[in-house]
Structures are given as structure tokens and as C-alpha cells.
Amino acid sequence: MIKNVVFMVSMSALLHAGLTDFKTIKEANQAYEAQEYGKSADLLKNLDAKSPQKQYDIGNALYKDKKYDEAMEAYEKSEGIDEASRLHNIGNSQFQKKEWDKAIETYEKALEIKEDEDTKFNLELVKKQKKKEEEQKKKKQDQKDDKKNDQEKNKDDKQDQDKKQNKDQEDQDKQKQEQKNKDQKDKDGKKKEDKKKKEDEKEKSDANKEKKPQEKKADKESGQPKEQKKMSKEEKLKEQELKRLMKKMGQKKTPTMMYQMGEGKKGQRSEDAKPW
């Protein structure tokens, strides 16, 4: 809330002003009441009168027009007006600009001059606004720090995850390589085994080839073809059968005929043999 003593001194200045100034002040007042604050300020600036009250009124119009920097300049030039009111309105302009510390200092100066409920209220209000803003700043900073910490944590987690993935990949590659080496070793071993087997078979085959001519040679040296060997076996069976018959006949005490076998003459009777 501004301390508004608009046109008080300006109206009193009309005693020394002309008709034109009176008309301008009236129009400025009407514009102010109609909330045309910029127009009101411009009309007041056109007054020939130079007084602290004129600057104060201009400051009030500019303040209402939300031109706080220009309003403060006008209030600064209005020295001579009620000091507590002037400081109060300067504090208000600083408050609107969110210059909390300056506003607090200005309100406190105004209260040192004169106790005022509006000034006290504004002083408490600006202190609350300052505290609220500080809390908001702190909250934002905490959120920013938390976000930064989260980002760093996520970054660390990602790095750890990447390290784990890299390690897992290395382990997998190592296992693959070991398996590959094992497979290659088994393959080489099988090749070596197959090679040795082939060599053994070849060696065995070569040995068999060398052995067969020797058997043929033995057959040749003995002069006994395979067919003759087979016949000898049959003769052997016949001989065994003959022995069996002779034994059987001997058991019956039947006379037997003796034959000599010699020098390849089968069935030749001996000269000393007597007929039965």
C-alpha cells in the first residue's frame, strides 16, 4: 500500500499557478482516478511548478503504472515531503522489484521516524517474502544437487554396469576361446589318432603282403599242393577207421591179414607171410 497524498501540495500551488496549470492538475487528477496512471504522470510532468509535492505525485502515478524505477527516481526528488511517507513508498517500489534487503532497510528507517501500521505490515510481509524466496532457492538448489547426485550415481552405476558387461563379455570370450582351443586340440588329436591308425593299418597291410609270398614259397618247397594235403587228411581218416576195424576184429579173435606199406607200394604182400 502506498502512502498517497496526491495533489495536496500541488493544489495549494494553484495559488501561484495560472489557469492552464489548474486545468492540467484537474486533468491529471481525473486520469489518476480513472486509473490512467501513465497519462496522469505525463500531465504532472508538464506543470511549470517545481516542488517536492509534484515529484511525489508523479512518483505515485508511476508506481501505479508499475514503472518502479522511474517512481523511485521521482520519490528521491521529493525530499521535503513527509519523510516517513516518502520512505514508505520507496520501500514499496523496492518491494515490487523484489529487492528484499533494500526494502527492509527502507521500511525500518521509516519506522524510526514514525510508527505506522502499514509500514509495519509491509516490513513483516517483505521479511516473509524474503524467507519464502530463500526457502524456494534452497529447495531448488537441493533439487539441483539431488539431480546432480542422481546423475553422478547413475553415471557410476552405468560405469559399473558397463564394467560388469565388459567382464562378462571377456569371460564369455575367454570361455569361447578355451572351448575353441579344446575343440581344436580334440580335432588335432583325432587327426593324429586317425593318422596313426592309418599308418598301423598300412603297416599291417604291408606285413600281410610280405607274409603271403612266404606261405606260397613254403608250399612250393614242400611240393605238396593244397589238394594233396586234403587227400592226406582223408587217408588219415581211413587209417583211423582201419585201426578201429582191426581192433574190433581183434576183439572177436578173427584172423587178420597183414600188409606192409612201404616205399609207396600199398597192399604188397610180404614174402615171409603165410596164408591164413
C-alpha positions in Angstrom: 0.0 0.0 0.0 1.4 3.4 -1.0 1.1 6.5 1.1 -1.0 8.6 -1.2 -1.1 12.4 -0.6 -1.7 13.1 -4.2 -2.1 16.7 -5.3 -2.2 18.0 -1.8 0.7 20.4 -2.3 0.0 20.7 -6.0 -3.4 22.1 -5.3 -2.0 24.5 -2.9 0.4 25.6 -5.5 -2.5 26.7 -7.6 -2.5 30.0 -5.6 0.6 30.8 -7.6 -0.4 29.0 -10.8 -2.2 30.1 -13.8 -5.4 28.9 -15.3 -3.5 26.4 -17.5 -1.8 24.8 -14.6 -5.1 24.5 -12.7 -6.7 22.8 -15.8 -3.6 20.4 -16.1 -3.8 19.4 -12.4 -7.5 18.7 -12.7 -7.0 16.5 -15.8 -4.1 14.7 -14.1 -6.3 14.1 -11.1 -9.2 12.8 -13.3 -6.7 10.5 -15.2 -5.4 9.2 -11.9 -8.9 8.4 -10.6 -9.7 6.7 -14.0 -6.6 4.5 -13.4 -4.9 6.1 -16.4 -1.7 6.4 -14.4 0.7 7.0 -17.3 -1.4 9.9 -18.6 -1.6 11.4 -15.1 2.2 11.2 -14.7 2.7 12.9 -18.1 0.3 15.7 -17.3 2.0 16.4 -14.0 5.4 16.4 -15.7 4.1 19.3 -17.9 3.4 21.5 -15.0 5.7 24.5 -14.7 5.7 24.3 -10.9 8.8 22.7 -9.3 8.1 21.3 -5.9 8.6 18.2 -3.9 4.9 17.5 -3.9 4.9 17.5 -7.7 7.6 14.9 -7.8 5.9 12.9 -5.1 2.6 12.9 -7.1 4.5 11.9 -10.3 6.1 9.0 -8.3 2.7 7.8 -7.1 1.3 7.8 -10.6 4.4 6.0 -12.0 4.2 3.5 -9.1 0.6 2.7 -10.0 1.7 2.4 -13.7 4.2 -0.3 -12.5 7.2 1.8 -13.5 9.0 1.3 -10.3 12.4 2.5 -11.3 11.0 5.8 -12.5 8.8 6.0 -9.5 11.8 5.7 -7.1 13.6 8.5 -9.1 10.6 10.8 -8.6 10.4 9.9 -4.8 14.1 10.6 -4.5 13.5 14.1 -5.8 10.6 14.7 -3.5 12.7 15.5 -0.4 10.8 17.9 1.8 7.6 15.9 1.7 6.6 13.8 4.8 9.8 11.7 5.1 8.1 8.7 6.6 5.6 8.6 3.8 8.3 9.1 1.2 10.5 6.3 2.6 7.4 4.1 2.9 6.7 4.5 -0.9 10.4 4.0 -1.8 10.3 0.8 0.2 7.2 -0.3 -1.7 8.9 0.2 -5.0 11.9 -1.8 -3.8 9.4 -4.5 -2.6 7.8 -4.7 -6.0 11.3 -5.1 -7.5 11.9 -8.0 -5.0 14.8 -6.1 -3.6 14.0 -7.5 -0.2 17.0 -6.3 1.8 16.7 -2.8 0.5 13.0 -2.7 1.2 13.6 -4.0 4.8 16.2 -1.3 5.4 13.9 1.5 4.0 10.9 0.4 6.0 12.9 0.3 9.2 14.2 3.8 8.5 10.6 5.0 8.0 9.5 3.3 11.3 12.4 5.0 13.1 10.9 8.3 12.1 7.3 7.4 12.8 5.4 4.4 13.9 2.9 3.3 11.2 0.8 0.2 11.0 1.0 0.0 7.2 4.8 0.3 7.3 5.0 -2.4 10.0 2.7 -4.7 8.0 4.8 -4.2 4.8 8.0 -4.8 6.8 6.7 -8.1 8.1 5.4 -9.0 4.6 8.8 -8.4 2.9 10.6 -10.5 5.6 8.2 -13.4 4.9 8.7 -13.0 1.2 12.4 -13.0 1.6 12.3 -16.1 3.8 9.9 -17.8 1.3 12.2 -17.0 -1.6 15.3 -18.2 0.3 13.5 -21.5 1.1 12.5 -21.8 -2.6 16.0 -21.1 -3.7 17.3 -23.7 -1.2 14.7 -26.2 -2.3 15.7 -25.6 -5.9 19.3 -25.9 -5.0 18.7 -29.1 -3.1 16.7 -30.5 -6.1 19.5 -29.4 -8.4 22.1 -31.1 -6.1 19.9 -34.2 -5.8 19.6 -34.3 -9.6 23.3 -33.9 -9.9 23.9 -36.6 -7.4 21.5 -38.8 -9.1 23.2 -38.2 -12.4 26.5 -38.9 -10.9 25.1 -42.0 -9.2 23.5 -43.1 -12.5 26.8 -42.4 -14.2 28.7 -44.5 -11.6 26.0 -47.2 -11.9 26.3 -47.2 -15.7 30.1 -47.4 -15.4 29.8 -50.3 -13.0 27.2 -51.9 -15.3 29.5 -51.4 -18.3 32.4 -52.8 -16.4 30.3 -55.9 -15.4 29.1 -56.3 -19.0 32.7 -56.0 -20.3 33.9 -58.5 -17.7 31.0 -60.9 -18.6 31.9 -60.4 -22.3 35.6 -61.1 -21.6 34.6 -64.2 -19.6 32.4 -65.4 -22.4 35.1 -64.7 -25.0 37.6 -66.5 -22.8 35.3 -69.5 -22.4 34.7 -69.5 -26.2 38.4 -69.3 -26.8 39.1 -72.1 -24.4 36.4 -74.2 -25.9 37.7 -73.4 -29.4 41.2 -74.4 -28.2 39.8 -77.6 -26.7 37.9 -78.4 -29.9 41.0 -77.8 -32.0 43.0 -79.9 -29.6 40.5 -82.7 -29.9 40.4 -82.3 -33.6 44.2 -82.4 -33.8 44.2 -85.4 -31.5 41.6 -87.2 -33.7 43.6 -86.4 -36.8 46.7 -87.7 -35.2 44.9 -90.8 -34.0 43.4 -91.3 -37.5 46.8 -90.9 -39.0 48.4 -93.4 -36.6 45.5 -95.8 -37.3 46.0 -95.5 -41.0 49.8 -96.0 -40.5 49.1 -99.1 -38.4 46.7 -100.4 -41.0 49.2 -99.7 -43.7 51.9 -101.3 -41.7 49.7 -104.3 -41.1 48.7 -104.5 -44.7 52.4 -104.3 -45.8 53.2 -107.1 -43.3 50.4 -109.2 -44.7 51.7 -108.6 -48.2 55.2 -109.7 -47.2 53.8 -112.8 -45.4 51.7 -114.3 -48.2 54.6 -114.9 -50.6 56.5 -116.8 -47.8 53.5 -119.1 -47.4 53.4 -119.8 -51.1 57.1 -120.4 -51.0 56.7 -122.9 -48.2 54.1 -124.7 -50.2 56.3 -124.8 -53.2 59.3 -126.1 -51.3 57.3 -128.9 -49.7 56.0 -129.9 -53.1 52.6 -130.6 -51.6 49.7 -128.7 -53.2 46.7 -128.0 -51.2 44.7 -130.8 -52.9 47.4 -133.3 -51.8 47.2 -132.0 -48.3 43.5 -132.5 -48.3 43.9 -136.2 -49.6 46.3 -136.9 -46.9 43.7 -135.9 -44.4 41.2 -138.3 -45.9 43.8 -141.1 -45.8 44.4 -140.3 -42.2 40.7 -140.8 -41.5 40.7 -144.0 -43.5 43.7 -145.2 -41.5 41.9 -144.4 -38.2 38.8 -146.2 -39.4 41.0 -149.2 -40.4 42.6 -149.3 -37.0 39.1 -149.2 -35.4 38.0 -152.2 -37.6 41.2 -154.1 -36.8 40.7 -153.5 -33.1 37.2 -154.7 -33.4 38.2 -157.7 -35.3 41.0 -158.4 -32.8 38.4 -158.4 -30.0 36.5 -161.2 -31.9 39.7 -163.2 -32.4 39.3 -163.1 -36.1 42.4 -163.9 -38.3 43.8 -160.8 -39.9 45.9 -160.2 -42.9 48.9 -158.1 -42.5 50.0 -155.7 -45.2 53.2 -153.7 -45.4 53.2 -150.2 -46.5 56.5 -149.0 -47.7 58.1 -147.1 -50.4 54.8 -146.1 -51.8 53.7 -149.7 -52.6 50.3 -150.1 -51.0 48.9 -153.6 -50.5 52.1 -155.6 -51.4 52.2 -158.9 -49.5 55.4 -159.9 -47.7 57.4 -162.9 -49.0 57.5 -164.4 -45.5 53.9 -164.1 -45.0 51.9 -167.3 -44.8 48.4 -167.6 -45.9 45.8 -167.9 -43.2 
